[in-house]
């Protein structure tokens, strides 16, 4: 894992820990978004990180849930067009571990996209949001891809044998995330 990927992975773990500390409550119909976007500036590295916090996807096929989040970095404190956007998929596994190849397939508004190999960051034995180990996959994409995905009505994914949809709340969060790019 490169040094920069290790830093992003570290930021992911910090975000997961912060998310676990949030109180859980069920509210009546509200106008507040059901997603959270964090923007943080590292004054020592002079990097602004914008992240859509982890959310559970709508499971279609597979035994365990998938958590999804996304983010990007900008130099300095202002919004920018980032060099890349990172999508992260956390797939819960059993004690036997994950045995897939990390091949992702997507259907955007009914149109099949080309399959692609995800970056495999391995397994984490415990995170606050899951009693099970999770396997971490990342996709690096161009900013234009985030905009296309965010403006879709339906995003369906398959990673190996696990099928899921991005929920309407995740899609709203992705639109908000995309709007924060310059």
HELIX and SHEET records of a PDB file:
HELIX    1   1 UNK A    3  UNK A   21  1                                  19    
HELIX    2   2 UNK A  143  UNK A  150  1                                   8    
HELIX    3   3 UNK A  168  UNK A  179  1                                  12    
SHEET    1   A 6 UNK A  37  UNK A  42  0                                        
SHEET    2   A 6 UNK A  47  UNK A  56 -1                                        
SHEET    3   A 6 UNK A  66  UNK A  75 -1                                        
SHEET    4   A 6 UNK A  85  UNK A  92 -1                                        
SHEET    5   A 6 UNK A 134  UNK A 141 -1                                        
SHEET    6   A 6 UNK A 119  UNK A 124 -1                                        
SHEET    1   B 5 UNK A  58  UNK A  61  0                                        
SHEET    2   B 5 UNK A 162  UNK A 165 -1                                        
SHEET    3   B 5 UNK A 155  UNK A 159 -1                                        
SHEET    4   B 5 UNK A 103  UNK A 108 -1                                        
SHEET    5   B 5 UNK A 111  UNK A 112 -1                                        
SHEET    1   C 5 UNK A  58  UNK A  61  0                                        
SHEET    2   C 5 UNK A 162  UNK A 165 -1                                        
SHEET    3   C 5 UNK A 155  UNK A 159 -1                                        
SHEET    4   C 5 UNK A 103  UNK A 108 -1                                        
SHEET    5   C 5 UNK A 116  UNK A 117 -1                                        
END                                                                             
